[in-house]
Amino acid sequence: MSETTVEKEPFGNGCFKFIDEDGEDVIEVPLQRPIKAHGEERSVLLFHDPTLKQMQRSDSVTGGVATVTAYISISAGIPMSSAGELKMRDVKRCQQALVYFLGDLVSGTEA
């Protein structure tokens, strides 16, 4: 069984970008303070390009911070309650990944 090595390139602010085994872009965001998600401690979040169907889940939230929390939850595949544990310094780093995938949907949203 052979292991594949993922080539990561710097994405700025301590983050990295790489291509996963499905050929999709992934942004790796190291956290200053770990959070719990799905019962596990996470010190890194992996952001993926969400589908439109996934993004429809954010339609039920309103407000800048609530919207950013929903976008982080969807793109990083973590519960909203876990996204809510993020320190604002980490939210800013996550927002960088969100802008990469969502562009104008998130670039005007203040966290």
N, C-alpha and C positions, 0 to 999 in steps of 0.2 A: 504494500500500500504506500503510495507516494504522497508526500505532503506538498501542497502548493504554497508558495511564498507570495504574500500579497505585497505589492510595491506601493508604499504610501508616499504621497507627496505633501509637503507643507501646504496648509490652507490658510495660514495666518492665525495669530492669537493663540498659538499652541494646538490648533486643530489640524487634522490631516484629512486628505481626500484619497480614496482608493476605489478600485473597481471590484465588485464582489464576484462570486462564482457564476452569477446570472448575467454578468456584463453590465450591471447597474452601478451608477455612482453612489458612493456612501461617504458621508462626512462623519468623522470621528471627533467628538467633542469631549476632551477630558474635563472632569468637574473639579472645582476647587474643594467642594465639600460633597462627599458621596450621599446618595439618596437610596431609599428602599423602593424597589419596583418588582412586582410579582414575587414578593417574599425574599428577594435577594438584594444585597447591597450592590449598588452600581457606582463606580467611579468614572465611568466613561459612558456616553450615550452615542449610539449609532443612528444617524439620520438618513432616511431613505426617501426617494421621490414618491410621494403618496399619489394614489389614484384619485380621480374626481369623486368616486363613490366614497372613499375614505374621508375626503375633505367635507363631504356633506354633513358629517357628524358635527362639524364646527358651527353649522347654521343655528344650532340651538343655544349658543352662547352669544352674549353681547358685551361690548366694552373692550377697551384696548388690552388690559391685562388678561381678562378671561379669554379673549381671542388668541393671544399669544400662548397661553397655557394650553388651549385646545390644539393649536398647531404643533406645539412641542409634543404633546401626548400622541397625536396622530403620526407625525413624521418619525419620532423616535420609538414608537411602539410601546409606550408606557402608560399606565393609568393617569387620568387627570389629577388624582390625589398625589401621585408621585411627582408629577410636573410641578405641582403647587409647593413642593418642598424645596425647590431650587432656590439658591441665593441669587440675588439680582445680578451679581457679577457673572454667574454661570448662565443666567437667562440671556445676557448680552452676547455671550459666546454662542449660545444656541440660536439666537436670532440671526447670526451670521450664516449659519447652515440653512435656516429657513429661507433667507433671502436668496440663497443659491438655487433652491428648488422652487420657491413660490414667487419670487420677484416682487412685483407690484402688490400682490395680495398682502404681503407682510411688511414691505419696506416703509410704508407710511404708518404702521401701527407702532405706537410707543409702548415699550415695556416698562 
